[in-house]
Amino acid sequence: MDEIFKKIKDLRQERGLTLKDLSAKTDLSVSFLSQVERGSSSLAITSLKKIADAFEVPITQFFDSETNNNYVVKVESRKPFNIEGSSSAYTRLNGEFAARSLEPLMVTLSPKQVQTQTSSHPGEEFYYVLNGAFLFNVDGEEYFLKEGDSIHFPSTVPHLWENPLNEESTILCVLTPVIF
């Protein structure tokens, strides 16, 4: 994960951008971006997406990834990853091909883990609880989902989630647009 910070700085310098230029393109502060490039600040996935969009590259460029040209992802080839500053474990469930528009992920939240920042962005989100339980707040409404329950909503409405249990909870997440 530490390589993400170096990749951001290298890409910015390759493009001949200053921190101020990148700040203007991302609406992230210069001081925050400086801390990110030094590896002294956590980087939320939403901030990383803003940076990727500013560079006009897929967010996957910042992660080590293997291309799956067979369209199949075998259980033994899945590689969970973490986002800096989050105790969630993400696992990609997709193959790789041109113009892919869905982002299927399996996400495991630690006991009592709470998403502290509300999200709102273009696209759609679908979640299916595989085990445990999740509390979703979507557009100010709270929804408690347990194993077997699902929720589907436009990503443009403010939303966040949490694991209210004292044990891990896992969810199948399918998003648009592709972020990884």
Secondary structure, DSSP 8 states (H G I E B T S, - for coil): -HHHHHHHHHHHHHTT--HHHHHHHHT--HHHHHHHHHT-S---HHHHHHHHHHHTS-GGGGS-----TTS---GGG---EE-TT---EEEE-----TT---EEEEEEE-TT-B--S-B--SSEEEEEEEESEEEEEETTEEEEEETT-EEEEETTS-EEEE--SSS-EEEEEEEES---
